[in-house]
Amino acid sequence: MLIDNIKLVQEKIASSLAKRREAKLTGDEVTLVAVTKNHPASIITDSLACGLRDIGENRVQEAKHKQEEIGKEGTWHLIGHLQSNKARQAVAHFDLIESIDSEKLLNEVNKEAARIGKVQEILLQLNIAHEEQKSGFEKEDYLAILPKLDEYKNIKVRGLMVIAQACEDVEETRPVFAAGYRAFVRLKAMRSDIDILSMGMSSDFTVAIEEGANNVRVGTALFGARDYSLKF
Ligand SMILES: *Cc1c(COP(=O)(O)O)cnc(C)c1O
């Protein structure tokens, strides 16, 4: 049952947070983003009914169709790679775009947000793990973009997003999350409105929280296996 899975995930979140508090590190709240990609729209309605307010989708088209079906309640997070030609729809359908990974995308999203008079909240995705996925700013590009962020008048940067590599031993993700946290602390020191560090999914969210994540993106642990035969 979904409600039981939510309880289990929330208990794990609480015990990881407790460890972090024992270590006298900051952070006292974690946002659980329910990753509903490749599940029917009804699962979003169920999640909202169970009190989850944050919905994560990785494709713009899929989110758009689901919103047409069930409406747009809660806070919607775009967590998958975004192509710049989809920026208009991303701005129309998401409250937080977590996967901003290039200057080109910053430009497009800013332009589309300005067009409709929106200030789009975003996270900058950093490529720290390097192995599996190629998305995310490389360090040099990230450092180069930081002084320019205020030029994007219709973008509000809330923080960072990091995806760890897939690995057999979850402990191997710890250095990646620790590096994500260090980058977050540095960014926070430069910009007062930085408050979100999105790290961790079903397989590694406990480690991510121990290392400082305050936003986790969890699908499988809540909803079971995804159904890739579904078409949206
Ligand atoms: C699919 C996805 C998740 C959720 O993965 P689970 O292993 O099902 O929890 C988290 N983050 C991103 C970026 C994803 O694409």
Ligand as a Chemical Component Dictionary entry (heavy atoms), coordinates in Angstrom:
data_LIG
# 
_chem_comp.id                   LIG 
_chem_comp.type                 NON-POLYMER 
_chem_comp.pdbx_formal_charge   0 
_chem_comp.three_letter_code    LIG 
# 
loop_
_chem_comp_atom.comp_id 
_chem_comp_atom.atom_id 
_chem_comp_atom.alt_atom_id 
_chem_comp_atom.type_symbol 
_chem_comp_atom.charge 
_chem_comp_atom.model_Cartn_x 
_chem_comp_atom.model_Cartn_y 
_chem_comp_atom.model_Cartn_z 
_chem_comp_atom.pdbx_ordinal 
LIG C1 C1 C 0 13.595 8.483  -11.929 1  
LIG C2 C2 C 0 14.384 9.435  -11.155 2  
LIG C3 C3 C 0 14.394 9.400  -9.757  3  
LIG C4 C4 C 0 13.660 8.349  -8.937  4  
LIG O1 O1 O 0 14.269 7.109  -9.048  5  
LIG P1 P1 P 0 13.876 5.887  -8.084  6  
LIG O2 O2 O 0 15.061 5.012  -8.122  7  
LIG O3 O3 O 0 12.678 5.237  -8.686  8  
LIG O4 O4 O 0 13.600 6.428  -6.753  9  
LIG C5 C5 C 0 15.123 10.365 -9.097  10 
LIG N1 N1 N 0 15.805 11.322 -9.754  11 
LIG C6 C6 C 0 15.826 11.379 -11.095 12 
LIG C7 C7 C 0 16.598 12.448 -11.761 13 
LIG C8 C8 C 0 15.123 10.441 -11.842 14 
LIG O5 O5 O 0 15.144 10.506 -13.179 15 
# 
loop_
_chem_comp_bond.comp_id 
_chem_comp_bond.atom_id_1 
_chem_comp_bond.atom_id_2 
_chem_comp_bond.value_order 
_chem_comp_bond.pdbx_ordinal 
LIG C1 C2 SING 1  
LIG C2 C3 SING 2  
LIG C2 C8 DOUB 3  
LIG C3 C4 SING 4  
LIG C3 C5 DOUB 5  
LIG C4 O1 SING 6  
LIG O1 P1 SING 7  
LIG P1 O2 DOUB 8  
LIG P1 O3 SING 9  
LIG P1 O4 SING 10 
LIG C5 N1 SING 11 
LIG N1 C6 DOUB 12 
LIG C6 C7 SING 13 
LIG C6 C8 SING 14 
LIG C8 O5 SING 15 
# 
